[in-house]
Amino acid sequence: MSVDSDRRAPSGPRAELKRQAIVRAARELFLRDGFGVGMDAIAAEAGVSKVTVYNHFGSKEALFTAVITSALDDPLGNASSTALEGLAEAEDLRAALIEAARAWVHAVRTNEDVIALRNLVAAEQHRFPELGRAWQGHGPEGHHPAVAGALRVLADQGRLVISDLEAAIIQLYALLVFPHMVFSTYGTRLDDDLTDRLIVGGVDMFLGYYGPQQAPAPRG
């Protein structure tokens, strides 16, 4: 069952509440039962009809993408998002970026759903290849718009020189976030001291490459 791609999803306050309930229910059931869980079970958990689920999302893949978006937005809420937004006004960019990175990494390390969803994709994509495509297709800028926005503003200010925003986002993830996601796959947690050393060193490497004094050579 699917919804015509031209059909608009329901809107308004009541529709938004239903959408949030569906995403919450889907996250819980995906993590508990895997991607093979039925849409009827998700609808029952959310307290809505299956038709309502399809009216909002159109397909299970679209619903899974919404679950990913919600889970990956969570670590950039509150303190970490505020810290990223404040980079543009910071006099000492290095110090401000280190503090923003600490808030971001702490949020990621303590958000078990992000790690669990990532592991779900790895475990089940051989049975459901569309699951991996939904994860990959969301893209790094879509995963963390707050990071993309902060880097874009700093580039516009001339405080960073970024010719390839997508690459810069992935490189920042690689320096700050990916170590925790990789080690968690093997059931290992990096301790607090090493985490902070990775943050400080990662920020220094990032600024050393993208800072205006060390701008990368143009591509091509």
Backbone as CSV, one residue per row, in Angstrom:
resi,resn,N_x,N_y,N_z,CA_x,CA_y,CA_z,C_x,C_y,C_z
1,MET,0.842,-1.196,0.000,0.000,0.000,0.000,0.872,1.239,0.000
2,SER,0.487,2.245,-0.774,1.254,3.486,-0.804,0.328,4.628,-1.159
3,VAL,0.845,5.812,-1.020,0.075,7.012,-1.299,0.652,7.687,-2.514
4,ASP,-0.191,8.209,-3.356,0.268,8.929,-4.542,1.273,9.992,-4.135
5,SER,2.407,10.067,-4.859,3.476,10.995,-4.503,3.043,12.446,-4.590
6,ASP,1.945,12.712,-5.375,1.479,14.080,-5.496,0.538,14.471,-4.355
7,ARG,0.117,13.505,-3.570,-0.815,13.781,-2.489,-0.084,14.438,-1.329
8,ARG,-0.644,15.486,-0.812,0.008,16.221,0.265,-0.325,15.589,1.603
9,ALA,0.682,15.532,2.472,0.479,14.964,3.802,-0.456,15.875,4.598
10,PRO,-1.212,15.309,5.532,-2.092,16.129,6.372,-1.300,17.207,7.110
11,SER,-1.940,18.349,7.327,-1.265,19.450,8.018,-2.170,20.003,9.107
12,GLY,-1.582,20.842,9.939,-2.322,21.429,11.047,-1.890,20.836,12.369
13,PRO,-2.274,21.456,13.478,-1.832,21.009,14.806,-2.204,19.562,15.126
14,ARG,-3.440,19.155,14.825,-3.846,17.782,15.129,-3.062,16.777,14.293
15,ALA,-2.865,17.120,13.032,-2.103,16.229,12.158,-0.665,16.097,12.636
16,GLU,-0.077,17.196,13.115,1.298,17.152,13.610,1.410,16.278,14.841
17,LEU,0.418,16.343,15.727,0.434,15.475,16.908,0.368,14.005,16.506
18,LYS,-0.475,13.701,15.515,-0.553,12.322,15.032,0.760,11.891,14.392
19,ARG,1.367,12.801,13.636,2.645,12.476,12.980,3.709,12.161,14.025
20,GLN,3.781,12.975,15.076,4.761,12.727,16.126,4.506,11.396,16.830
21,ALA,3.232,11.076,17.050,2.898,9.807,17.694,3.304,8.625,16.821
22,ILE,3.106,8.760,15.520,3.491,7.688,14.591,5.007,7.488,14.597
23,VAL,5.761,8.585,14.561,7.224,8.486,14.550,7.722,7.854,15.850
24,ARG,7.160,8.271,16.977,7.568,7.681,18.262,7.282,6.177,18.285
25,ALA,6.082,5.800,17.832,5.718,4.386,17.825,6.619,3.592,16.886
26,ALA,6.885,4.160,15.714,7.731,3.470,14.738,9.144,3.300,15.273
27,ARG,9.685,4.328,15.909,11.039,4.194,16.462,11.096,3.056,17.474
28,GLU,10.119,3.023,18.371,10.108,1.984,19.406,10.006,0.588,18.791
29,LEU,9.115,0.426,17.810,8.909,-0.897,17.231,10.047,-1.307,16.298
30,PHE,10.608,-0.360,15.538,11.767,-0.687,14.706,12.913,-1.179,15.568
31,LEU,13.151,-0.497,16.683,14.265,-0.878,17.548,13.996,-2.196,18.266
32,ARG,12.726,-2.456,18.573,12.391,-3.676,19.301,12.280,-4.898,18.382
33,ASP,11.645,-4.704,17.221,11.309,-5.846,16.367,12.004,-5.846,15.012
34,GLY,12.769,-4.788,14.692,13.431,-4.718,13.402,12.561,-4.086,12.333
35,PHE,13.145,-3.941,11.150,12.456,-3.253,10.065,11.296,-4.078,9.508
36,GLY,11.240,-5.362,9.829,10.165,-6.196,9.325,8.833,-5.987,10.020
37,VAL,8.786,-5.155,11.044,7.530,-4.908,11.755,6.486,-4.352,10.784
38,GLY,5.242,-4.763,10.968,4.187,-4.343,10.056,3.683,-2.941,10.328
39,MET,3.193,-2.309,9.294,2.637,-0.963,9.441,1.368,-0.990,10.288
40,ASP,0.655,-2.117,10.290,-0.535,-2.199,11.130,-0.154,-2.175,12.612
41,ALA,0.970,-2.804,12.948,1.442,-2.791,14.334,1.865,-1.388,14.742
42,ILE,2.520,-0.670,13.827,2.926,0.713,14.110,1.699,1.583,14.321
43,ALA,0.690,1.406,13.471,-0.539,2.189,13.598,-1.215,1.929,14.942
44,ALA,-1.278,0.649,15.333,-1.910,0.311,16.609,-1.152,0.915,17.777
45,GLU,0.178,0.856,17.717,1.000,1.436,18.791,0.810,2.938,18.887
46,ALA,0.627,3.594,17.731,0.447,5.050,17.703,-0.980,5.471,18.005
47,GLY,-1.910,4.517,18.006,-3.311,4.843,18.263,-4.005,5.498,17.090
48,VAL,-3.573,5.154,15.878,-4.190,5.699,14.673,-4.482,4.543,13.715
49,SER,-5.164,4.842,12.623,-5.421,3.816,11.623,-4.217,3.662,10.697
50,LYS,-4.131,2.507,10.030,-3.051,2.292,9.080,-3.147,3.278,7.925
51,VAL,-4.362,3.626,7.539,-4.558,4.626,6.475,-3.930,5.956,6.880
52,THR,-4.088,6.328,8.152,-3.500,7.581,8.637,-1.980,7.547,8.525
53,VAL,-1.377,6.397,8.845,0.077,6.271,8.727,0.501,6.493,7.281
54,TYR,-0.184,5.850,6.345,0.166,6.018,4.939,-0.146,7.419,4.424
55,ASN,-1.183,8.036,4.946,-1.485,9.415,4.540,-0.346,10.359,4.905
56,HIS,0.284,10.092,6.043,1.384,10.954,6.504,2.700,10.628,5.818
57,PHE,2.976,9.346,5.556,4.323,8.960,5.130,4.391,8.250,3.782
58,GLY,3.319,7.604,3.361,3.311,7.008,2.035,3.927,5.635,1.937
59,SER,4.967,5.345,2.722,5.636,4.051,2.665,6.409,3.830,3.952
60,LYS,6.779,2.569,4.184,7.575,2.263,5.370,8.955,2.901,5.278
61,GLU,9.510,2.965,4.046,10.832,3.586,3.867,10.796,5.061,4.261
62,ALA,9.728,5.752,3.847,9.605,7.169,4.199,9.437,7.336,5.706
63,LEU,8.694,6.427,6.324,8.526,6.484,7.776,9.853,6.219,8.472
64,PHE,10.615,5.255,7.993,11.914,4.981,8.601,12.837,6.195,8.483
65,THR,12.810,6.866,7.319,13.616,8.069,7.140,13.205,9.130,8.155
66,ALA,11.901,9.264,8.412,11.433,10.232,9.409,11.914,9.853,10.800
67,VAL,11.953,8.558,11.087,12.459,8.096,12.380,13.934,8.455,12.525
68,ILE,14.701,8.241,11.465,16.120,8.595,11.484,16.294,10.094,11.714
69,THR,15.535,10.880,10.971,15.635,12.331,11.110,15.364,12.761,12.537
70,SER,14.302,12.215,13.121,13.943,12.558,14.492,15.039,12.163,15.468
71,ALA,15.556,10.938,15.322,16.581,10.458,16.244,17.874,11.238,16.123
72,LEU,18.243,11.611,14.900,19.496,12.329,14.704,19.370,13.808,15.028
73,ASP,18.136,14.321,15.030,17.937,15.698,15.463,18.052,15.824,16.979
74,ASP,17.685,14.766,17.699,17.681,14.822,19.156,19.015,15.250,19.755
75,PRO,20.155,14.671,19.313,21.427,15.073,19.912,21.798,16.529,19.658
76,LEU,21.173,17.161,18.661,21.494,18.559,18.384,20.437,19.500,18.940
77,GLY,19.664,19.025,19.889,18.701,19.885,20.538,19.339,20.628,21.707
78,ASN,18.645,21.621,22.178,18.988,22.333,23.404,20.423,22.863,23.410
79,ALA,21.256,22.354,24.338,22.573,22.952,24.566,23.475,22.876,23.351
80,SER,23.521,21.731,22.674,24.442,21.604,21.556,24.027,22.489,20.385
81,SER,22.730,22.586,20.118,22.269,23.451,19.040,22.562,24.912,19.347
82,THR,22.328,25.316,20.593,22.616,26.695,21.003,24.094,27.013,20.862
83,ALA,24.948,26.056,21.244,26.395,26.271,21.141,26.817,26.434,19.686
84,LEU,26.253,25.628,18.784,26.583,25.746,17.364,26.130,27.087,16.799
85,GLU,24.927,27.509,17.187,24.411,28.780,16.696,25.242,29.956,17.183
86,GLY,25.902,29.798,18.335,26.687,30.892,18.893,28.073,31.042,18.295
87,LEU,28.482,30.131,17.416,29.820,30.197,16.842,30.037,31.473,16.041
88,ALA,29.001,31.944,15.379,29.138,33.114,14.509,29.531,34.362,15.292
89,GLU,29.119,34.433,16.577,29.429,35.615,17.383,30.661,35.433,18.262
90,ALA,31.266,34.272,18.240,32.380,33.983,19.139,33.642,34.725,18.713
91,GLU,34.306,35.372,19.667,35.583,36.034,19.380,36.685,34.997,19.206
92,ASP,36.700,33.981,20.048,37.697,32.912,19.967,37.011,31.693,19.349
93,LEU,37.160,31.531,18.037,36.445,30.469,17.336,36.879,29.093,17.825
94,ARG,38.174,28.905,18.059,38.653,27.593,18.500,38.012,27.195,19.824
95,ALA,38.035,28.099,20.799,37.461,27.790,22.109,35.966,27.524,21.999
96,ALA,35.276,28.328,21.198,33.832,28.155,21.050,33.497,26.843,20.339
97,LEU,34.299,26.479,19.335,34.047,25.244,18.604,34.321,24.024,19.483
98,ILE,35.337,24.117,20.334,35.613,23.010,21.266,34.440,22.821,22.215
99,GLU,33.896,23.914,22.750,32.764,23.800,23.664,31.528,23.279,22.949
100,ALA,31.289,23.744,21.722,30.153,23.240,20.943,30.328,21.760,20.650
101,ALA,31.558,21.357,20.317,31.828,19.951,20.023,31.621,19.090,21.265
102,ARG,32.010,19.591,22.424,31.801,18.832,23.661,30.313,18.587,23.898
103,ALA,29.503,19.629,23.697,28.056,19.469,23.880,27.479,18.488,22.870
104,TRP,27.921,18.589,21.624,27.428,17.726,20.560,27.811,16.262,20.812
105,VAL,29.091,16.031,21.095,29.564,14.661,21.303,28.915,14.045,22.536
106,HIS,28.767,14.835,23.594,28.097,14.315,24.795,26.681,13.871,24.459
107,ALA,25.975,14.677,23.672,24.600,14.333,23.307,24.561,13.060,22.470
108,VAL,25.500,12.934,21.543,25.546,11.739,20.698,25.877,10.502,21.536
109,ARG,26.842,10.626,22.447,27.254,9.482,23.265,26.135,8.984,24.166
110,THR,25.256,9.887,24.578,24.208,9.512,25.522,22.882,9.219,24.837
111,ASN,22.827,9.311,23.504,21.603,9.019,22.773,21.680,7.595,22.232
112,GLU,21.148,6.666,22.983,21.256,5.257,22.623,20.473,4.921,21.355
113,ASP,19.411,5.687,21.068,18.599,5.377,19.889,19.379,5.580,18.600
114,VAL,20.242,6.610,18.551,21.031,6.847,17.341,21.922,5.650,17.054
115,ILE,22.596,5.170,18.079,23.484,4.017,17.906,22.677,2.779,17.536
116,ALA,21.544,2.595,18.202,20.726,1.412,17.940,20.162,1.429,16.521
117,LEU,19.747,2.593,16.032,19.230,2.686,14.667,20.332,2.413,13.651
118,ARG,21.515,2.919,13.922,22.638,2.672,13.023,22.932,1.173,12.961
119,ASN,22.905,0.515,14.113,23.148,-0.923,14.155,22.024,-1.695,13.472
120,LEU,20.801,-1.170,13.559,19.674,-1.808,12.883,19.885,-1.807,11.370
121,VAL,20.339,-0.683,10.836,20.613,-0.607,9.402,21.676,-1.626,9.020
122,ALA,22.758,-1.684,9.795,23.855,-2.600,9.485,23.401,-4.054,9.542
123,ALA,22.519,-4.376,10.494,22.105,-5.761,10.691,21.083,-6.233,9.663
124,GLU,20.246,-5.321,9.168,19.111,-5.754,8.359,19.142,-5.292,6.908
125,GLN,20.166,-4.553,6.515,20.125,-4.036,5.147,20.274,-5.143,4.095
126,HIS,20.813,-6.301,4.461,20.888,-7.396,3.497,19.501,-7.948,3.190
127,ARG,18.578,-7.869,4.173,17.209,-8.324,3.935,16.335,-7.208,3.377
128,PHE,16.645,-5.973,3.773,15.837,-4.829,3.355,16.767,-3.748,2.804
129,PRO,17.239,-3.897,1.558,18.188,-2.915,1.016,17.640,-1.494,0.989
130,GLU,16.307,-1.364,0.944,15.719,-0.024,0.931,15.969,0.708,2.245
131,LEU,16.224,-0.055,3.328,16.501,0.538,4.623,17.819,1.314,4.569
132,GLY,18.847,0.680,4.002,20.136,1.345,3.863,20.050,2.547,2.948
133,ARG,19.257,2.440,1.881,19.116,3.577,0.961,18.428,4.749,1.645
134,ALA,17.467,4.437,2.519,16.786,5.514,3.244,17.759,6.249,4.152
135,TRP,18.624,5.476,4.830,19.634,6.086,5.718,20.625,6.919,4.906
136,GLN,21.173,6.306,3.855,22.197,6.980,3.060,21.624,8.182,2.332
137,GLY,20.397,8.037,1.813,19.817,9.102,1.013,19.524,10.361,1.788
138,HIS,19.445,10.235,3.110,19.156,11.436,3.900,20.323,12.407,3.877
139,GLY,21.555,11.892,3.732,22.727,12.744,3.540,23.182,13.458,4.799
140,PRO,24.466,13.777,4.885,24.994,14.401,6.103,24.409,15.773,6.391
141,GLU,24.125,16.565,5.352,23.550,17.891,5.604,22.132,17.751,6.127
142,GLY,21.429,16.737,5.633,20.080,16.494,6.123,20.059,15.924,7.525
143,HIS,21.056,15.088,7.853,21.132,14.527,9.199,21.285,15.627,10.240
144,HIS,22.170,16.555,9.970,22.487,17.576,10.970,22.475,18.975,10.359
145,PRO,21.285,19.516,10.086,21.224,20.856,9.491,21.862,21.929,10.357
146,ALA,21.880,21.734,11.685,22.506,22.733,12.554,24.007,22.824,12.294
147,VAL,24.651,21.680,12.058,26.078,21.682,11.740,26.317,22.343,10.391
148,ALA,25.520,21.951,9.400,25.665,22.542,8.068,25.464,24.050,8.117
149,GLY,24.449,24.487,8.853,24.182,25.923,8.949,25.305,26.684,9.617
150,ALA,25.866,26.107,10.699,26.955,26.773,11.404,28.182,26.912,10.519
151,LEU,28.535,25.859,9.793,29.705,25.917,8.914,29.479,26.893,7.764
152,ARG,28.253,26.911,7.239,27.948,27.823,6.130,28.091,29.283,6.570
153,VAL,27.597,29.595,7.772,27.703,30.966,8.279,29.157,31.350,8.493
154,LEU,29.952,30.456,9.073,31.366,30.757,9.303,32.108,30.940,7.985
155,ALA,31.736,30.174,6.963,32.351,30.361,5.649,31.953,31.701,5.053
156,ASP,30.693,32.081,5.204,30.227,33.373,4.692,30.938,34.537,5.382
157,GLN,31.286,34.340,6.647,32.011,35.362,7.400,33.491,35.414,7.039
158,GLY,33.977,34.414,6.325,35.396,34.343,5.999,36.247,33.766,7.100
159,ARG,35.615,33.210,8.140,36.378,32.624,9.241,36.777,31.181,8.952
160,LEU,36.103,30.579,7.987,36.492,29.287,7.439,36.461,29.402,5.921
161,VAL,37.249,28.589,5.261,37.244,28.544,3.793,36.820,27.132,3.399
162,ILE,35.573,27.011,2.947,35.000,25.702,2.646,34.473,25.713,1.217
163,SER,35.106,24.933,0.358,34.650,24.840,-1.030,33.694,23.674,-1.232
164,ASP,33.712,22.707,-0.322,32.868,21.521,-0.440,32.233,21.281,0.927
165,LEU,31.015,21.802,1.104,30.364,21.727,2.413,30.089,20.288,2.824
166,GLU,29.654,19.453,1.891,29.346,18.068,2.228,30.584,17.350,2.762
167,ALA,31.731,17.540,2.090,32.973,16.915,2.552,33.362,17.445,3.926
168,ALA,33.195,18.745,4.146,33.567,19.339,5.430,32.723,18.770,6.564
169,ILE,31.415,18.581,6.321,30.548,18.008,7.344,30.995,16.592,7.690
170,ILE,31.248,15.775,6.668,31.658,14.391,6.910,32.998,14.346,7.642
171,GLN,33.911,15.243,7.284,35.214,15.277,7.960,35.063,15.683,9.424
172,LEU,34.150,16.613,9.697,33.923,16.999,11.087,33.317,15.842,11.866
173,TYR,32.350,15.131,11.249,31.802,13.927,11.874,32.919,12.917,12.170
174,ALA,33.792,12.713,11.161,34.845,11.708,11.291,35.761,12.022,12.465
175,LEU,36.014,13.286,12.687,36.910,13.693,13.772,36.231,13.639,15.138
176,LEU,34.930,13.917,15.188,34.268,14.090,16.482,33.295,12.975,16.857
177,VAL,32.502,12.512,15.905,31.378,11.639,16.225,31.609,10.190,15.831
178,PHE,32.166,9.972,14.638,32.284,8.611,14.129,33.075,7.669,15.035
179,PRO,34.144,8.125,15.724,34.847,7.175,16.607,33.914,6.501,17.607
180,HIS,32.968,7.259,18.151,32.049,6.698,19.145,31.072,5.717,18.495
181,MET,30.621,6.016,17.288,29.692,5.128,16.614,30.379,3.834,16.190
182,VAL,31.645,3.943,15.750,32.385,2.750,15.337,32.672,1.858,16.541
183,PHE,33.199,2.441,17.606,33.546,1.631,18.772,32.307,1.033,19.419
184,SER,31.183,1.794,19.399,29.965,1.272,20.014,29.456,0.037,19.284
185,THR,29.742,-0.070,17.984,29.335,-1.250,17.212,29.956,-2.511,17.792
186,TYR,31.137,-2.362,18.380,31.845,-3.508,18.972,31.652,-3.576,20.490
187,GLY,30.680,-2.807,20.980,30.386,-2.854,22.402,31.399,-2.159,23.276
188,THR,32.159,-1.236,22.707,33.201,-0.519,23.454,32.834,0.954,23.578
189,ARG,33.056,1.508,24.749,32.790,2.929,24.978,34.105,3.638,25.262
190,LEU,34.384,4.685,24.501,35.597,5.466,24.734,35.454,6.240,26.038
191,ASP,36.508,6.256,26.852,36.385,6.926,28.142,36.391,8.444,27.973
192,ASP,36.057,9.137,29.064,35.872,10.585,28.997,37.156,11.315,28.640
193,ASP,38.289,10.847,29.176,39.551,11.534,28.905,39.926,11.425,27.432
194,LEU,39.825,10.236,26.868,40.138,10.064,25.453,39.150,10.833,24.588
195,THR,37.886,10.836,24.982,36.879,11.588,24.233,37.255,13.060,24.139
196,ASP,37.700,13.638,25.253,38.039,15.060,25.228,39.303,15.309,24.409
197,ARG,40.260,14.404,24.462,41.462,14.555,23.637,41.108,14.486,22.156
198,LEU,40.190,13.607,21.811,39.744,13.516,20.421,39.029,14.795,19.990
199,ILE,38.252,15.369,20.888,37.539,16.604,20.563,38.516,17.746,20.319
200,VAL,39.426,17.969,21.239,40.377,19.082,21.109,41.264,18.882,19.884
201,GLY,41.796,17.676,19.730,42.634,17.410,18.569,41.860,17.495,17.271
202,GLY,40.613,17.019,17.282,39.790,17.067,16.083,39.472,18.482,15.651
203,VAL,39.133,19.329,16.612,38.870,20.742,16.297,40.121,21.399,15.737
204,ASP,41.274,21.123,16.331,42.528,21.716,15.837,42.832,21.254,14.407
205,MET,42.607,19.990,14.126,42.844,19.497,12.767,41.870,20.134,11.775
206,PHE,40.616,20.249,12.169,39.607,20.829,11.293,39.925,22.290,10.988
207,LEU,40.246,23.055,12.030,40.576,24.470,11.821,41.902,24.622,11.088
208,GLY,42.832,23.694,11.321,44.101,23.758,10.611,43.930,23.588,9.115
209,TYR,42.902,22.835,8.721,42.661,22.611,7.288,41.745,23.670,6.694
210,TYR,40.700,24.031,7.424,39.694,24.945,6.868,39.838,26.394,7.321
211,GLY,40.786,26.657,8.221,41.000,28.038,8.623,41.527,28.872,7.469
212,PRO,41.288,30.170,7.460,41.688,31.011,6.315,43.186,31.041,6.060
213,GLN,43.997,30.765,7.095,45.445,30.751,6.894,45.930,29.451,6.276
214,GLN,45.078,28.415,6.364,45.478,27.107,5.848,44.407,26.587,4.896
215,ALA,43.892,27.463,4.084,42.789,27.079,3.202,43.251,26.021,2.203
216,PRO,42.423,24.991,1.964,42.789,23.962,0.982,42.823,24.510,-0.419
217,ALA,43.694,23.943,-1.238,43.796,24.391,-2.630,42.512,24.095,-3.385
218,PRO,42.134,24.933,-4.356,40.914,24.697,-5.128,40.964,23.338,-5.807
219,ARG,39.813,22.706,-5.921,39.736,21.400,-6.570,39.751,21.572,-8.079
220,GLY,40.278,20.531,-8.756,40.228,20.555,-10.225,41.546,20.969,-10.836
